Amino acid sequence: MKYYIIAGEASGDLHGANLINSLRKQDDKATFRCWGGDLMEEAGGTLVKHYRDLAFMGFIEVVFNLFTILKNISFCKKDIEAFNPDVIIYIDYPGFNLRIAKWARKKKYKNHYYISPQIWAWKEGRIKDIKRDVDQLYVILPFEKEFYEEKHNFPVHFVGHPLIDAIANRPQVNPLTFKKEHNLDDRPIIALLPGSRKQEIKKMLSVMLSITNDFKEYQFVIAGAPSQEDSFYQPFLQNKNIRLIANKTYDLLSISNAALVTSGTATLETALFKVPQVVCYKGSRISYEIAKRVINLKYISLVNLILDKEVVTELIQTDFTSKRLKEELTKILDDYNRARLFLDYYELEKKLGGKGASDKTARLIIEEIQ
């Protein structure tokens, strides 16, 4: 069968690649055309557009790039018609994907959505579009099933979180070998995960790096995003206590003692590696003020949202300062606080539903379209 998959971010590329691998195991005649990244291409998909050309952050940035976005939507529709897939699989990325889904519904294509748009956080009115245009929805967070089925009377499949598989299936890293390969010394590591887009990386690193001289018994390592060239990070590497390791975030987290993490999927990844973390976020003033008025959540990190309590500290906007970051990092380096955090992390993993999300989703997709 023919599968057309649309993902618009690095996390979608990871989950899309794992889904492609699962679909290929269960459908030996599967062919894939996709919007995503290197991982989806390596898994066997023909890459149409790379997510690095699609990622626009915040309200203002979207407005400035509206012409490009509309041009991409038009091109995507033409490309789908030329490929004529048996099913279109959307991975998160709702601003783009829901527009394509509305068009695809009128064209009689099957619309399957893997990894729900976070309408429980904002734009809950999008439920009307989802109920109208989406044939099957596969959710990965435990509270999403209740949100859709009980609140909105829309049946969904809870398949578990694909990050559990992605982390469990990766090869183990030898800390000594890893440090030697990347010219790191023997000191424990504090990982810096500043995001994947240029504007957010600059904002986050300017504060994260301001405290490195206060923790000289540790070495700080920036997790370079696959969407950015190493040269982009060079201005941030002036301090001898700072290193860059690109495209190996999981390997880095697996041997880190603590992490400073920009809000997003990375907070959940860090928790699944059992790494104590401080969650950070700072956007443009205008984008933040708009978001504050439309997003109705107690927390911004997935860790706290899933457990419905403050497990990891969130430093947002004006709270994200050098002083507060130094205080919170000191706390999570304390053994007592770390032990308590580990217990919460184990509870989190149980709630996420165990292994097999990609295989479950692939099986359900194939059963439905056959």
ABEGO torsion letter per residue (X at the ends): XBBBBBBABAAAAAAAAAAAAAAAAABAABBBBBBBBAAAAAAGBBBABBAAAABBBEAAAAAAAAAAAAAAAAAAAAAAAAAGBABBBBBEGAAAAAAAAAAAAAAGBBBBBBGBBBAAABGAAAAAAAAAABABBBBABAAAAAAAAAAAGBBBBBAEBAAAAAAAABBBBBAAAAAAAAGBBABBBBBBBAEABAAAAAAAAAAAAAAAAABAABBBBBBBBAABBAAAAAAAAABAABBBBBGAAAAAAAABABBBBBBEAAAAAAAAAGBBBBBBBBBBAAAAAAAAAABBBABABAAAAAAGBBABBBBBEAABBAAAAAAAAAAAABAAAAAAAAAAAAAAAAAAGEBGAAAAAAAAAAAAAX
